[in-house]
Structures are given as structure tokens and as C-alpha cells.
């Protein structure tokens, strides 16, 4: 029980930082996935526009 009581202050410092890092990771992952999808959609639209012009 003493070990657990000694670990609580360390966990109180590490857990919020780890949670913030995880939140940042998933937010950046979502942004990059949205950017990739937008680039693919734009490329597809440009291909379709080029096909119509030919």
C-alpha cells in the first residue's frame, strides 16, 4: 500500500501529460487524413475535368 501511495504524485503529473499527448496525436492524425482525402478528391476532380476537355 505504501508503494501505491508513493506513486500517486508521479501519476498525477504523468497522466495529464500523456492524455494531452494522445489528444494531440489523434488530432494531428485526423488533420493529415482529412488533408490526404481532400488532395485525392481534388486530383480526381482535375482528372475528370481534363477528360471532359479532351
GROMACS elastic network, one bead per residue, 0.5 to 0.9 nm:
[ bonds ]
;  ai    aj funct       b0    kb
    1     4     6  0.52400   500
    1     5     6  0.62940   500
    1     6     6  0.86471   500
    2     5     6  0.50418   500
    2     6     6  0.60987   500
    2     7     6  0.86459   500
    3     6     6  0.50866   500
    3     7     6  0.62695   500
    3     8     6  0.89638   500
    4     7     6  0.50764   500
    4     8     6  0.64659   500
    5     8     6  0.55324   500
    5     9     6  0.80631   500
    6     9     6  0.68266   500
    6    10     6  0.78624   500
    7    10     6  0.53662   500
    7    11     6  0.61701   500
    7    12     6  0.86137   500
    8    11     6  0.50810   500
    8    12     6  0.60206   500
    8    13     6  0.87362   500
    9    12     6  0.50011   500
    9    13     6  0.64961   500
    9    14     6  0.88221   500
   10    13     6  0.52594   500
   10    14     6  0.62016   500
   10    15     6  0.85037   500
   11    14     6  0.50287   500
   11    15     6  0.56073   500
   11    16     6  0.85495   500
   12    15     6  0.58585   500
   12    16     6  0.70878   500
   13    16     6  0.64217   500
   13    17     6  0.70088   500
   14    17     6  0.53373   500
   14    18     6  0.60947   500
   14    19     6  0.85960   500
   15    18     6  0.50940   500
   15    19     6  0.60292   500
   15    20     6  0.85360   500
   16    19     6  0.50330   500
   16    20     6  0.60795   500
   16    21     6  0.85304   500
   17    20     6  0.51204   500
   17    21     6  0.61363   500
   17    22     6  0.86249   500
   18    21     6  0.50142   500
   18    22     6  0.61503   500
   18    23     6  0.85755   500
   19    22     6  0.50800   500
   19    23     6  0.61395   500
   19    24     6  0.85851   500
   20    23     6  0.50098   500
   20    24     6  0.61100   500
   20    25     6  0.85432   500
   21    24     6  0.50764   500
   21    25     6  0.61210   500
   21    26     6  0.87357   500
   22    25     6  0.50058   500
   22    26     6  0.62589   500
   22    27     6  0.85402   500
   23    26     6  0.53242   500
   23    27     6  0.60944   500
   23    28     6  0.85972   500
   24    27     6  0.51088   500
   24    28     6  0.60906   500
   24    29     6  0.84558   500
   25    28     6  0.53049   500
   25    29     6  0.60748   500
   25    30     6  0.86460   500
   26    30     6  0.61132   500
   26    31     6  0.85953   500
   27    30     6  0.51760   500
   27    31     6  0.62655   500
   27    32     6  0.87310   500
   28    31     6  0.50027   500
   28    32     6  0.61316   500
   28    33     6  0.84953   500
   29    32     6  0.52301   500
   29    33     6  0.60892   500
   29    34     6  0.85556   500
   30    33     6  0.51071   500
   30    34     6  0.60866   500
   30    35     6  0.85482   500
   31    34     6  0.51508   500
   31    35     6  0.61580   500
   31    36     6  0.86411   500
   32    36     6  0.61208   500
   32    37     6  0.85850   500
   33    36     6  0.50662   500
   33    37     6  0.61570   500
   33    38     6  0.85528   500
   34    37     6  0.50965   500
   34    38     6  0.60858   500
   34    39     6  0.86043   500
   35    38     6  0.50649   500
   35    39     6  0.61673   500
   35    40     6  0.86335   500
   36    39     6  0.51496   500
   36    40     6  0.62275   500
   36    41     6  0.86501   500
   37    40     6  0.51027   500
   37    41     6  0.61565   500
   37    42     6  0.85674   500
   38    41     6  0.50885   500
   38    42     6  0.60742   500
   38    43     6  0.85436   500
   39    42     6  0.50630   500
   39    43     6  0.60882   500
   39    44     6  0.85563   500
   40    43     6  0.51146   500
   40    44     6  0.61492   500
   40    45     6  0.86188   500
   41    44     6  0.50621   500
   41    45     6  0.61490   500
   41    46     6  0.86024   500
   42    45     6  0.50616   500
   42    46     6  0.61443   500
   42    47     6  0.85976   500
   43    46     6  0.50820   500
   43    47     6  0.61707   500
   43    48     6  0.86470   500
   44    47     6  0.50723   500
   44    48     6  0.62138   500
   44    49     6  0.86090   500
   45    48     6  0.51058   500
   45    49     6  0.61291   500
   45    50     6  0.85717   500
   46    49     6  0.50038   500
   46    50     6  0.60649   500
   46    51     6  0.85576   500
   47    50     6  0.50879   500
   47    51     6  0.61819   500
   47    52     6  0.87264   500
   48    51     6  0.50717   500
   48    52     6  0.63522   500
   48    53     6  0.88225   500
   49    52     6  0.51700   500
   49    53     6  0.64132   500
   49    54     6  0.89300   500
   50    53     6  0.51576   500
   50    54     6  0.64262   500
   51    54     6  0.53311   500
